[in-house]
Amino acid sequence: MIYYVLQPSLCVIVVGGNILILICFISSNKLREQKYALICSLASSDLLIGLTKVCTLLLIALGGSFGECMTYNQLGVLFSIEASIYSVSLLHLIMIGVDRFIGVMVPLRYASLITKNVVVALIIISWVIPLIYMIYAIILVLLKDKIRPRTCYFLITWIIRHFKYLKIIQGLT
């Protein structure tokens, strides 16, 4: 019972807070710097997370449970969309962390390393990679009616590869 009260109120707070961040970014000229562009893009991805969660909660409220109101294909598409939006948010957090790491560890070279083009490329990468994976997952769900084991293998290797990259980055510091 607490879940059904807490989750929608949390979604409203997330959506409202991210809308306020986007309004501040649009209305203030001081915030239109390249270091705030990643935060604005993160706010827009978090806004999408809140909105998709609200839609999911509405489906639960209307249908009782997913099994009663959605087919397997619809569930697969919905979960693929949610997972890709979560991935966008996670990639933004990683990009912001790398940006701040460079800003703290190499402050004199920050302006030459993190240019406007680099920030735009980081934002594009953090939106396009999950979008490609989402399209791939949706096609698998719609065409095959079940996720093949290779998809799980792909996800596991992707996670292991990123942990290896983290170890390499930690070894450089």
N, C-alpha and C positions, 0 to 999 in steps of 0.2 A: 504493500500500500504506500509506503514511504517513497518507493521508486517512482510511482505514478504522480506524486506531488513534487518531488525534488527534481526529477529530470526535466519536465517542462519549464519549471521556473529557472533552472540553470540554462536551458536553451534560450529563454527570453533574455536573460542577462548577457549571454554570449552574443546574441544577435544585436542587442541594444548597444553594448560596449563597442563592438566592432563597427557598427554604423557611426557611432560618435567619433571613433578614430578616423574613419574615412572622411567624415565631415570636417574634422579639424585639419586633415591633410589637404583637402580641397580648398578650404577657406583661408588658410594661413600661408602666406608666401614664404615665411621663414622655414616652414617644414618641407618645402619643395627642393630639398637637397638630395643628392644621390644616396646618402647613408640612410635616409628615411624612406626611400623607395622600397627597399626590402621589407620594412615594417608595414608599409601600406599594402604591399602585396600579401604579406602574411595576414593582415587584418581582413583582406578580401577572401582569402582561403578559409580563415576561421569563420567568417560570416557564412560562407557556403556550408561549412560543417554544421553550424547551428541551424541553418535552414533545412538541410537534409535530415537532421535529427528530429526537427519539428515535424517534417513530413512523415518520417518513420513512426513517431509517436502518435500522430493522427491516424495512421493506418492501424496501429495496435488498438487505439481507442475505438475506432469504428468497427474493426473486425474481430476484436478479442485477442487474436494471435495471428502470426503471419500465415500459419497453415490454413486458416479458415478463409482468408481474403486474397491470398496471392498464390500464383502457381510457382513451380520451381524456377522457370525462366524469369519471371518477374522478380523473384527473390534474388536470383543470380545477378541480374542487371542492377538492382538496387544496391546490393552489397558491393558490386564492382565499382559503382559510382562513389559510394561512401569510402571504400578503401582507397580509391585514387585521390579523393579530396584530403583524406588523412595523410596520404603520402606527400601531397603538395605542401601541406602545413609542415610536415616533418622536414622536408627538403628546405623549406624556407628557414626553419630554425637552424639547420646545419649551415646554410649559407650565411645567416646572420652571425652565427658563432665563428665561422671562418673570417668574416669581415671584421668582427671585433678583435679576434686573435691577431690579425694583421695590424689593426689599429693600435693595439697595445704593445705588441712585440717589435714592430718595425714602424714606429710613428713617423719617422722622417721620410720613409719611402711610401707611406700609405697613399698619398695623392697620386703618385705615379703608378702604383700597382692597381688600385681600385678606382678606375676611371668610370665615366658615365656608360661607356660601351660595355665594360665588364659587368657593371650592375645590371644593365639591360639583358646581357647574355645570361647572367645567373638567374634572373627572374624567368626568362624564357625557358631555360633548362628545367627549372623547378616546376614549371607548369606543363611542359611538353612530355617529359619522361613519364609521369603518372598518367597523362592522357593517353599515351601510346599503350601503356599496360592496361588501362581501363578498356580501350577499344578491343585489344587482344582478348581480354577476359570475357567481355560481352559477346564477342564472336564465338568463343568457345562454348559459352553457356547456351547461346541461341542455336548453334549448329549441332552441337553434340549432346545436348541435354544432360551432360555431366562433365565435371572437370576431370581431365585426364591426369594421370600421375605425373606426366612430364611438367605440367603447370606447377605442381607442388615442388618438384625438383628445381624448376627455374626459380621459384621464390626462395627456396632454401639456399641455393647457390648465390643468389643476389644478396641475401642477408650475410652469409659467410664472407663474401667478397667485401662488403662494406665494413665488417669487423676487421678484416685484414688491412683495409685502408686506414682505419682508425689507429691500428697498431703502428703502421708506418708513420702516420702523422705524430703519434706520441713519441716514436723513436727519434724524430727530427728535433723535438723540443728538449 
